[in-house]
Amino acid sequence: MGLVPSIPEAQHSARVKRFEWRISGEVVKDGERYTVTDYTLPQGLALSITELKPNKATRGHWHPTPECYVFFDACNLTLGKMERAVKAGEMVYIGPNEY
């Protein structure tokens, strides 16, 4: 699992606002646990933002391709049998078929 240094909160918030201004997305799921917004990017890339509701979590799943998660808020991340704290602004690499 690769990690990128955390971004200070003030810089992080400004970056998120600039990013949202440049592209538009479509809410594809809005449920009790979370909201998912999908963005279509050039060259076949996909970007999804999952906003968890307070005190909720996603169920485990896997993808055949690698993923990178950027966390907007601090939380705990469970990957396989490992659980650890993640800081706001931290990026976590998840390899193909990891769950």
C-alpha positions, 0 to 999 in steps of 0.5 A: 500500500503506497501513501502520499503525504497529507495535505494541510486542511486549509489547502485541501478544502481550497483544492476540492472547491477548485476541482469541483468547479472545473468538472461536473458529475452525476449523482448515481446513488444516494442512499442511507449510508452514502452518496456516490457522484461519478465524473467522466474524465478524458482518456477513459478515466473514471472518478467517483466521490463517495460521501459517507453519512455520519457513523456509516461505512461502505461494505467491502468490495474489489475491482480488477483494476487498481484504485487510489482513494483520497480521504477528505476526512479522517477515518479508519480504513479496513483493507483485508485483515488490516485496519488503520487510521487515515488522515484527511488529505491522505491518498491510499493505493489499493491494488487490483482485486484487493478487498 
